[in-house]
Amino acid sequence: MEKLAKNAVRFADLDNQAESVSNDLEFQHAIIDATGLQRTIRYFSELTGDVRRFNNLLGVAYTDRKADAQNYVMKLYQAIKDRNLAEAHAIWQAKFSKAVQRYLSLIESGRSDGASKTN
């Protein structure tokens, strides 16, 4: 998990967001896998596929990758490492809330936030 957390900050500086997105999903999956809860692991795997589809269909462009990596991934990793589960929960909940807000704003506006689409 530590390597994935550090990669989040490193990949945030790349022009192409694909590695950042892939790393973030892998980081989240590593957390879920660590629980050992098989049903949760299975559901999260399905959700990860949905996230990838939403990103592709909506042309999501993550503009705050560096801040997100520091505020959500690194802080979440540190909270887990420190076994501060209340803080980890709050950080992860904030991360998902922000993602939902981003998706909803794209759906409501009827357009993507940066990627060009051709029909």
Rosetta blueprint (number, residue, H / E / L):
1 M L
2 E H
3 K H
4 L H
5 A H
6 K H
7 N H
8 A H
9 V H
10 R H
11 F H
12 A L
13 D L
14 L L
15 D L
16 N L
17 Q L
18 A H
19 E H
20 S H
21 V H
22 S H
23 N H
24 D H
25 L H
26 E H
27 F H
28 Q H
29 H H
30 A H
31 I H
32 I H
33 D H
34 A H
35 T H
36 G L
37 L L
38 Q H
39 R H
40 T H
41 I H
42 R H
43 Y H
44 F H
45 S H
46 E H
47 L H
48 T H
49 G H
50 D H
51 V H
52 R H
53 R H
54 F H
55 N H
56 N H
57 L H
58 L H
59 G L
60 V L
61 A L
62 Y L
63 T L
64 D L
65 R H
66 K H
67 A H
68 D H
69 A H
70 Q H
71 N H
72 Y H
73 V H
74 M H
75 K H
76 L H
77 Y H
78 Q H
79 A H
80 I H
81 K H
82 D L
83 R L
84 N L
85 L H
86 A H
87 E H
88 A H
89 H H
90 A H
91 I H
92 W H
93 Q H
94 A H
95 K H
96 F H
97 S H
98 K H
99 A H
100 V H
101 Q H
102 R H
103 Y H
104 L H
105 S H
106 L H
107 I H
108 E H
109 S H
110 G L
111 R L
112 S L
113 D L
114 G L
115 A L
116 S L
117 K L
118 T L
119 N L
